[in-house]
């Protein structure tokens, strides 16, 4: 007969309990994808206002000098939108009321998964915005939070530009 069945019946119970505890400990030790901590988000957001203020100063100084009127080119940075995975901010370049360029200034890049998702989502969102000439664009599958933040920031930039 097998050693676990006849000679020591409690051994089976002890081994089952030990296996269960080991399995639970291993499951709890896995680290899930978590959003950036408040300190990291504020440090990223802390960098964004300086980037936001510089382009808006340039565009406003360009407006007052008249260079914007002659070329009709204006660059506006949208608000920073806090998403589940991190902040998203978009900068829009307009020429004669038409969107000529959309740049994601800030977006989640905290870990390899964020980098992988956004490497295909950001260019696709840019193409959609340029084609639609508005913030009424489709979300990218697998990048819903980034897409929503992108659209909100884009809409705030367009609102600031008066479109």
VMD Tcl script that draws the C-alpha trace (Angstrom):
set ca {
  {0.00 0.00 0.00}
  {0.92 3.60 -0.46}
  {2.55 5.32 2.53}
  {0.03 8.17 2.63}
  {-3.05 5.93 2.70}
  {-2.45 3.42 5.46}
  {0.34 4.17 7.88}
  {-0.20 7.91 8.57}
  {-3.71 9.21 7.74}
  {-3.02 12.72 9.12}
  {-0.09 13.20 6.80}
  {-2.49 13.69 3.86}
  {-4.36 16.43 5.76}
  {-1.14 18.22 6.72}
  {0.20 18.11 3.15}
  {-3.11 19.41 1.75}
  {-3.15 22.29 4.25}
  {0.48 23.16 3.54}
  {-0.17 23.12 -0.22}
  {-3.19 25.37 0.19}
  {-1.29 27.87 2.34}
  {1.60 27.90 -0.13}
  {-0.77 28.51 -3.03}
  {-2.51 31.39 -1.23}
  {0.83 33.00 -0.32}
  {2.02 32.77 -3.93}
  {-1.21 34.32 -5.22}
  {-1.01 37.18 -2.75}
  {2.61 37.88 -3.63}
  {1.72 38.64 -7.28}
  {1.82 42.35 -7.96}
  {-1.12 43.61 -10.04}
  {-0.92 46.57 -12.42}
  {-1.44 49.55 -10.16}
  {-1.85 53.22 -11.02}
  {1.01 55.56 -10.17}
  {1.14 56.75 -6.61}
  {0.02 60.24 -5.72}
  {3.63 61.42 -5.46}
  {4.48 60.13 -8.95}
  {1.32 61.55 -10.50}
  {1.90 64.95 -8.94}
  {5.52 65.00 -10.08}
  {4.37 64.21 -13.65}
  {1.63 66.77 -13.34}
  {4.14 69.17 -11.84}
  {6.17 69.02 -15.05}
  {3.12 69.45 -17.27}
  {2.13 72.99 -16.19}
  {5.53 74.35 -17.14}
  {5.16 72.70 -20.53}
  {1.60 73.98 -20.73}
  {2.51 77.54 -19.81}
  {5.39 77.84 -22.25}
  {3.39 77.06 -25.40}
  {0.47 79.20 -24.28}
  {2.85 82.10 -23.64}
  {4.39 81.61 -27.06}
  {1.02 81.51 -28.77}
  {-0.27 84.51 -26.84}
  {2.90 86.50 -27.53}
  {2.62 85.42 -31.16}
  {-0.97 86.73 -31.21}
  {0.03 90.08 -29.82}
  {2.92 90.49 -32.26}
  {0.67 89.73 -35.22}
  {2.65 86.75 -36.51}
  {-0.27 84.46 -35.70}
  {-2.62 86.66 -37.73}
  {-0.43 86.56 -40.83}
  {0.12 82.77 -40.78}
  {-3.00 81.79 -38.85}
  {-1.02 79.19 -36.89}
  {-1.81 78.63 -33.24}
  {-0.60 76.01 -30.76}
  {-2.79 75.22 -27.75}
  {-2.20 72.72 -24.96}
  {-5.21 71.04 -23.42}
  {-5.83 70.36 -19.76}
  {-4.13 67.44 -18.05}
  {-6.71 64.70 -17.57}
  {-6.08 62.24 -14.74}
  {-6.96 58.69 -15.83}
  {-6.83 55.43 -13.92}
  {-3.34 54.71 -15.24}
  {-1.90 58.22 -15.22}
  {-2.22 61.72 -16.65}
  {-2.93 62.44 -20.33}
  {-2.36 65.82 -21.98}
  {-2.59 66.83 -25.64}
  {-1.16 69.79 -27.62}
  {-2.92 70.88 -30.82}
  {-1.55 72.98 -33.67}
  {-4.14 74.83 -35.73}
  {-3.68 76.67 -39.01}
  {-6.55 78.83 -40.24}
  {-8.98 76.94 -37.98}
  {-7.87 73.49 -39.19}
  {-6.07 70.92 -37.03}
  {-2.66 70.36 -38.58}
  {-0.94 68.49 -35.74}
  {-1.86 66.75 -32.49}
  {0.84 65.77 -30.02}
  {0.42 63.79 -26.81}
  {2.51 65.76 -24.31}
  {1.86 63.52 -21.32}
  {0.57 59.96 -21.23}
  {1.09 56.85 -19.02}
  {4.57 55.32 -19.42}
  {5.15 54.03 -15.89}
  {5.64 50.37 -16.84}
  {6.22 48.19 -19.90}
  {2.49 47.43 -20.30}
  {1.67 51.18 -20.47}
  {4.48 51.68 -22.97}
  {3.26 48.79 -25.14}
  {-0.37 49.96 -25.15}
  {0.42 53.60 -25.79}
  {2.98 52.84 -28.52}
  {0.11 51.86 -30.78}
  {-2.76 53.85 -29.19}
  {-1.26 57.38 -29.31}
  {-0.43 57.34 -33.07}
  {-3.85 55.87 -33.85}
  {-5.61 58.55 -31.76}
  {-3.54 61.22 -33.54}
  {-4.57 59.89 -36.96}
  {-8.23 59.80 -35.89}
  {-8.11 63.40 -34.60}
  {-6.47 64.69 -37.77}
  {-9.00 62.86 -39.94}
  {-12.04 63.94 -37.88}
  {-10.80 67.51 -37.30}
  {-12.45 67.33 -33.87}
  {-12.40 65.45 -30.57}
  {-15.24 63.20 -31.78}
  {-12.98 60.19 -32.37}
  {-13.24 56.48 -31.68}
  {-11.51 54.96 -28.68}
  {-8.67 52.53 -29.26}
  {-9.50 49.01 -28.15}
  {-7.34 48.04 -25.19}
  {-6.52 51.68 -24.39}
  {-9.90 52.94 -23.22}
  {-8.66 55.08 -20.34}
  {-5.92 56.68 -22.42}
  {-8.39 57.26 -25.27}
  {-10.90 58.94 -22.96}
  {-8.22 61.17 -21.44}
  {-6.87 61.99 -24.91}
  {-10.32 63.01 -26.16}
  {-11.04 65.15 -23.07}
  {-7.68 66.94 -23.30}
  {-8.11 67.42 -27.05}
  {-11.57 68.90 -26.52}
  {-10.25 71.30 -23.86}
  {-7.50 72.43 -26.25}
  {-10.02 72.98 -29.03}
  {-12.29 74.89 -26.63}
  {-9.36 77.08 -25.60}
  {-8.62 77.77 -29.26}
  {-12.22 78.80 -29.83}
  {-13.22 75.87 -32.08}
}
mol new
graphics top color blue
foreach p $ca { graphics top sphere $p radius 0.5 }
foreach p [lrange $ca 0 end-1] q [lrange $ca 1 end] { graphics top cylinder $p $q radius 0.2 }
display resetview
